[in-house]
């Protein structure tokens, strides 16, 4: 079984954006490095766009 078959939510762009943004923001807060969540989210979105340009596909749901 492949990763995307087992965890179908990883194909949803909104879910991945939210999950990564929360994880990065939380990790940085633990190290006393406060960064606005909107700034982290913008970086995550830019990286996902770059991945799409390289052929990564997200579901249209």
DSSP file (Angstrom, degrees, kcal/mol; ACC not computed):
  #  RESIDUE AA STRUCTURE BP1 BP2  ACC     N-H-->O    O-->H-N    N-H-->O    O-->H-N    TCO  KAPPA ALPHA  PHI   PSI    X-CA   Y-CA   Z-CA
    1    1 A X              0   0    0      0, 0.0     2,-0.1     0, 0.0     0, 0.0   0.000 360.0 360.0 360.0 131.1    0.0    0.0    0.0
    2    2 A X    >>  -     0   0    0      1,-0.1     4,-2.1     4,-0.0     3,-0.5  -0.439 360.0-110.6 -84.1 159.9    1.4    3.4   -1.0
    3    3 A X  H 3> S+     0   0    0      1,-0.2     4,-2.7     2,-0.2     7,-0.2   0.893 117.2  48.7 -55.7 -46.0    1.4    6.4    1.3
    4    4 A X  H 34 S+     0   0    0      1,-0.2    -1,-0.2     2,-0.2     7,-0.2   0.743 109.7  53.0 -73.1 -21.8   -1.2    8.4   -0.6
    5    5 A X  H <4 S+     0   0    0     -3,-0.5     3,-0.4     1,-0.1    -1,-0.2   0.881 114.7  41.1 -74.9 -39.3   -3.5    5.3   -0.7
    6    6 A X  H  < S+     0   0    0     -4,-2.1     2,-0.5     1,-0.3    -2,-0.2   0.884 126.4  33.4 -75.4 -39.1   -3.3    4.9    3.0
    7    7 A X    ><  +     0   0    0     -4,-2.7     3,-1.8    -5,-0.2    -1,-0.3  -0.713  67.0 171.2-120.1  78.5   -3.5    8.7    3.8
    8    8 A X  G >  S+     0   0    0     -2,-0.5     3,-1.9    -3,-0.4     4,-0.2   0.748  70.4  72.0 -61.9 -26.5   -5.7   10.2    1.2
    9    9 A X  G >  S+     0   0    0      1,-0.3     3,-2.1     2,-0.2     7,-0.3   0.750  80.9  74.3 -63.4 -22.2   -5.9   13.6    2.9
   10   10 A X  G <  S+     0   0    0     -3,-1.8    -1,-0.3     1,-0.3    -2,-0.2   0.612  88.6  61.0 -67.8  -9.3   -2.3   14.2    1.9
   11   11 A X  G <  S+     0   0    0     -3,-1.9    48,-2.8    -7,-0.2     2,-0.7   0.508  84.4  92.1 -90.6  -6.1   -3.6   14.8   -1.6
   12   12 A X    <>  -     0   0    0     -3,-2.1     4,-2.3    46,-0.2     5,-0.2  -0.810  65.4-155.8 -93.8 116.7   -5.7   17.7   -0.4
   13   13 A X  H  > S+     0   0    0     -2,-0.7     4,-2.6    46,-0.4     5,-0.2   0.872  91.9  52.5 -60.1 -41.2   -3.7   20.9   -0.7
   14   14 A X  H  > S+     0   0    0      2,-0.2     4,-2.3     1,-0.2    -1,-0.2   0.898 110.2  48.7 -63.9 -40.4   -5.7   22.8    2.0
   15   15 A X  H  > S+     0   0    0     -6,-0.2     4,-2.8     2,-0.2     5,-0.2   0.931 112.6  47.0 -65.2 -46.2   -5.1   20.0    4.5
   16   16 A X  H  X S+     0   0    0     -4,-2.3     4,-2.6    -7,-0.3     5,-0.3   0.912 112.1  51.0 -63.5 -42.4   -1.3   19.8    3.7
   17   17 A X  H  X S+     0   0    0     -4,-2.6     4,-2.3    -5,-0.2    -1,-0.2   0.937 113.9  44.2 -59.5 -47.6   -1.0   23.6    4.0
   18   18 A X  H  X S+     0   0    0     -4,-2.3     4,-2.5    -5,-0.2     5,-0.2   0.926 114.4  48.7 -63.7 -46.5   -2.8   23.7    7.3
   19   19 A X  H  X S+     0   0    0     -4,-2.8     4,-2.1     1,-0.2    -2,-0.2   0.924 115.1  42.9 -62.5 -47.0   -0.9   20.7    8.7
   20   20 A X  H  X S+     0   0    0     -4,-2.6     4,-2.7    -5,-0.2     5,-0.3   0.908 113.4  52.2 -68.5 -41.5    2.6   22.0    7.8
   21   21 A X  H  X S+     0   0    0     -4,-2.3     4,-2.5    -5,-0.3     5,-0.2   0.933 112.2  45.4 -60.1 -47.0    1.8   25.6    8.8
   22   22 A X  H  X S+     0   0    0     -4,-2.5     4,-2.4    -5,-0.2    -1,-0.2   0.900 113.8  49.8 -63.9 -41.0    0.7   24.5   12.3
   23   23 A X  H  X S+     0   0    0     -4,-2.1     4,-2.4    -5,-0.2    -2,-0.2   0.932 114.2  43.2 -64.8 -46.4    3.6   22.1   12.7
   24   24 A X  H  X S+     0   0    0     -4,-2.7     4,-2.4     2,-0.2     5,-0.2   0.928 114.9  49.2 -66.9 -45.1    6.2   24.7   11.7
   25   25 A X  H  X S+     0   0    0     -4,-2.5     4,-2.0    -5,-0.3    -2,-0.2   0.914 113.6  47.2 -60.4 -43.6    4.6   27.5   13.8
   26   26 A X  H  X S+     0   0    0     -4,-2.4     4,-1.8    -5,-0.2    -1,-0.2   0.904 111.9  49.4 -65.0 -43.2    4.4   25.2   16.8
   27   27 A X  H  X S+     0   0    0     -4,-2.4     4,-0.8     1,-0.2    -2,-0.2   0.901 112.1  48.1 -63.9 -41.0    8.0   24.0   16.5
   28   28 A X  H ><>S+     0   0    0     -4,-2.4     5,-2.7     1,-0.2     3,-0.6   0.879 108.3  54.4 -68.7 -37.0    9.3   27.6   16.2
   29   29 A X  H ><5S+     0   0    0     -4,-2.0     3,-1.7     1,-0.2    -1,-0.2   0.868 102.3  58.1 -64.4 -35.7    7.3   28.7   19.2
   30   30 A X  H 3<5S+     0   0    0     -4,-1.8    -1,-0.2     1,-0.3    -2,-0.2   0.784 108.1  47.0 -63.8 -25.9    8.9   25.9   21.3
   31   31 A X  T <<5S-     0   0    0     -4,-0.8    -1,-0.3    -3,-0.6    -2,-0.2   0.144 120.1-110.2-100.9  18.3   12.3   27.4   20.5
   32   32 A X  T < 5S+     0   0    0     -3,-1.7     2,-0.6     1,-0.2    -3,-0.2   0.844  77.6 132.8  56.1  38.0   11.1   31.0   21.3
   33   33 A X      < -     0   0    0     -5,-2.7     2,-0.5    -8,-0.1    -1,-0.2  -0.783  41.5-162.6-117.4  84.4   11.2   32.0   17.6
   34   34 A X        +     0   0    0     -2,-0.6     2,-0.4    -5,-0.1    -9,-0.0  -0.557  15.7 170.0 -74.4 120.5    7.9   33.8   17.1
   35   35 A X        -     0   0    0     -2,-0.5     5,-0.1   -10,-0.2    -6,-0.1  -0.999  42.3-102.1-128.8 132.5    7.0   34.1   13.4
   36   36 A X    >>  -     0   0    0     -2,-0.4     4,-1.8     1,-0.1     3,-0.7  -0.268  25.4-131.5 -55.9 135.6    3.6   35.3   12.3
   37   37 A X  H 3> S+     0   0    0      1,-0.3     4,-2.7     2,-0.2     5,-0.2   0.849 106.3  58.5 -58.4 -35.7    1.4   32.3   11.2
   38   38 A X  H 3> S+     0   0    0      1,-0.2     4,-2.1     2,-0.2    -1,-0.3   0.860 104.5  50.9 -63.5 -35.0    0.5   34.2    8.0
   39   39 A X  H <> S+     0   0    0     -3,-0.7     4,-1.7     2,-0.2    -1,-0.2   0.914 111.6  46.5 -68.5 -42.6    4.2   34.5    7.0
   40   40 A X  H  X S+     0   0    0     -4,-1.8     4,-2.4     1,-0.2    -2,-0.2   0.922 111.7  52.0 -63.6 -43.8    4.7   30.7    7.5
   41   41 A X  H  X S+     0   0    0     -4,-2.7     4,-2.6     1,-0.2    -2,-0.2   0.884 106.9  53.0 -61.2 -39.8    1.6   30.0    5.6
   42   42 A X  H  X S+     0   0    0     -4,-2.1     4,-2.1     2,-0.2    -1,-0.2   0.890 110.0  48.1 -63.1 -39.4    2.8   32.1    2.7
   43   43 A X  H  X S+     0   0    0     -4,-1.7     4,-2.2     2,-0.2    -2,-0.2   0.917 111.6  49.8 -66.8 -43.3    6.0   30.2    2.6
   44   44 A X  H  X S+     0   0    0     -4,-2.4     4,-2.3     1,-0.2    -2,-0.2   0.920 110.6  49.8 -61.8 -44.5    4.2   26.9    2.7
   45   45 A X  H  X S+     0   0    0     -4,-2.6     4,-2.3     1,-0.2    -1,-0.2   0.908 109.9  51.1 -61.6 -42.0    1.9   27.9   -0.2
   46   46 A X  H  X S+     0   0    0     -4,-2.1     4,-2.0     1,-0.2    -1,-0.2   0.902 110.6  48.7 -62.2 -41.1    4.9   29.0   -2.3
   47   47 A X  H  X S+     0   0    0     -4,-2.2     4,-2.1     2,-0.2    -1,-0.2   0.869 110.3  50.8 -68.2 -36.0    6.6   25.7   -1.7
   48   48 A X  H  X S+     0   0    0     -4,-2.3     4,-2.2     2,-0.2    -2,-0.2   0.884 108.7  51.7 -68.5 -37.3    3.5   23.8   -2.6
   49   49 A X  H  X S+     0   0    0     -4,-2.3     4,-2.1     2,-0.2    -2,-0.2   0.914 109.2  50.7 -62.3 -41.7    3.2   25.8   -5.9
   50   50 A X  H  X S+     0   0    0     -4,-2.0     4,-1.2     1,-0.2    -2,-0.2   0.907 109.1  51.0 -62.1 -41.7    6.8   24.9   -6.7
   51   51 A X  H  <>S+     0   0    0     -4,-2.1     5,-2.5     1,-0.2    -1,-0.2   0.881 108.3  52.7 -63.1 -37.9    6.0   21.3   -6.1
   52   52 A X  H ><5S+     0   0    0     -4,-2.2     3,-1.5     1,-0.2    -1,-0.2   0.888 105.5  53.9 -64.9 -38.6    3.0   21.5   -8.4
   53   53 A X  H 3<5S+     0   0    0     -4,-2.1    -1,-0.2     1,-0.3    -2,-0.2   0.794 105.8  54.2 -65.4 -26.4    5.2   23.0  -11.1
   54   54 A X  T 3<5S-     0   0    0     -4,-1.2    -1,-0.3    -3,-0.2    -2,-0.2   0.396 133.6 -87.8 -88.9   2.6    7.5   20.0  -10.7
   55   55 A X  T < 5S+     0   0    0     -3,-1.5     2,-0.3     1,-0.3    -3,-0.2   0.400  77.5 143.5 112.9  -3.0    4.6   17.6  -11.3
   56   56 A X      < -     0   0    0     -5,-2.5     2,-0.4    -6,-0.1    -1,-0.3  -0.553  36.4-152.8 -70.9 130.0    3.1   17.0   -7.8
   57   57 A X        -     0   0    0     -2,-0.3     2,-0.3     0, 0.0    -1,-0.0  -0.870  10.3-163.4-110.6 139.9   -0.7   16.7   -8.2
   58   58 A X        -     0   0    0     -2,-0.4   -46,-0.2     1,-0.0   -47,-0.1  -0.851  31.5-100.6-113.0 153.8   -3.3   17.5   -5.6
   59   59 A X        -     0   0    0    -48,-2.8   -46,-0.4    -2,-0.3    -1,-0.0  -0.332  22.1-130.2 -70.8 157.6   -6.9   16.4   -5.7
   60   60 A X              0   0    0      1,-0.2    -1,-0.1   -48,-0.1   -48,-0.1   0.255 360.0 360.0 -91.9  11.0   -9.6   18.9   -6.9
   61   61 A X              0   0    0      0, 0.0    -1,-0.2     0, 0.0   -49,-0.1   0.484 360.0 360.0 -64.1 360.0  -11.8   18.2   -3.9
